[in-house]
């Protein structure tokens, strides 16, 4: 049986969405304000994935997670 793995960039975006929802920010807009980025940037990270490891590291640190937490399906 073949196992399909998702693009790690998309997995990171999906995990970001989950981390935001389960945080005190609850919405992309509140989260964007907190980290001083445009809400459209957060939306792109969630919908198109995060392809910059530095951003994943910064977000992981922000949420108190590891990079592997962001990249794990």
Secondary structure per residue as TSV (DSSP state, phi and psi in degrees):
chain	resnum	aa	ss	phi	psi
A	1	X	-	360.0	131.9
A	2	X	-	-89.0	132.8
A	3	X	-	-103.2	122.9
A	4	X	-	-92.5	126.2
A	5	X	-	-101.6	143.5
A	6	X	-	-81.7	159.8
A	7	X	-	-59.2	125.4
A	8	X	H	-57.2	-30.4
A	9	X	H	-63.6	-42.6
A	10	X	H	-70.3	-36.2
A	11	X	H	-62.1	-43.6
A	12	X	H	-60.8	-40.3
A	13	X	H	-64.9	-42.4
A	14	X	H	-65.1	-39.6
A	15	X	H	-68.2	-37.5
A	16	X	H	-58.5	-45.2
A	17	X	H	-57.5	-44.6
A	18	X	H	-65.5	-43.8
A	19	X	H	-63.2	-39.5
A	20	X	H	-63.9	-47.8
A	21	X	H	-60.5	-36.4
A	22	X	T	-89.4	2.7
A	23	X	S	-96.8	-178.8
A	24	X	S	-72.6	-12.4
A	25	X	S	-80.5	-38.3
A	26	X	-	64.3	-30.2
A	27	X	S	-125.1	155.6
A	28	X	H	-61.7	-37.5
A	29	X	H	-65.4	-47.6
A	30	X	H	-62.2	-40.6
A	31	X	H	-64.0	-44.3
A	32	X	H	-59.9	-42.1
A	33	X	H	-62.4	-42.9
A	34	X	H	-61.9	-39.7
A	35	X	H	-98.6	7.3
A	36	X	T	60.8	46.4
A	37	X	-	-128.3	161.4
A	38	X	-	-68.2	141.8
A	39	X	H	-60.0	-28.9
A	40	X	H	-66.4	-31.8
A	41	X	H	-65.0	-45.7
A	42	X	H	-60.9	-42.8
A	43	X	H	-60.6	-40.2
A	44	X	H	-65.1	-43.3
A	45	X	H	-58.3	-41.5
A	46	X	H	-72.3	-45.5
A	47	X	H	-84.5	-33.5
A	48	X	H	-107.9	-8.0
A	49	X	-	94.9	166.7
A	50	X	-	-113.5	113.2
A	51	X	-	-105.3	8.6
A	52	X	-	-113.3	114.8
A	53	X	H	-61.4	-31.1
A	54	X	H	-63.6	-39.2
A	55	X	H	-67.5	-43.5
A	56	X	H	-58.4	-43.5
A	57	X	H	-62.0	-45.9
A	58	X	H	-62.7	-42.4
A	59	X	H	-68.0	-39.6
A	60	X	H	-60.9	-46.0
A	61	X	H	-60.0	-42.7
A	62	X	H	-58.4	-43.3
A	63	X	H	-88.3	-1.2
A	64	X	T	69.9	33.1
A	65	X	-	-114.0	169.5
A	66	X	-	-94.9	164.0
A	67	X	H	-59.3	-37.5
A	68	X	H	-63.2	-32.3
A	69	X	H	-61.1	-37.0
A	70	X	H	-74.1	-29.6
A	71	X	H	-98.7	-2.7
A	72	X	-	-89.2	134.6
A	73	X	-	-76.2	360.0
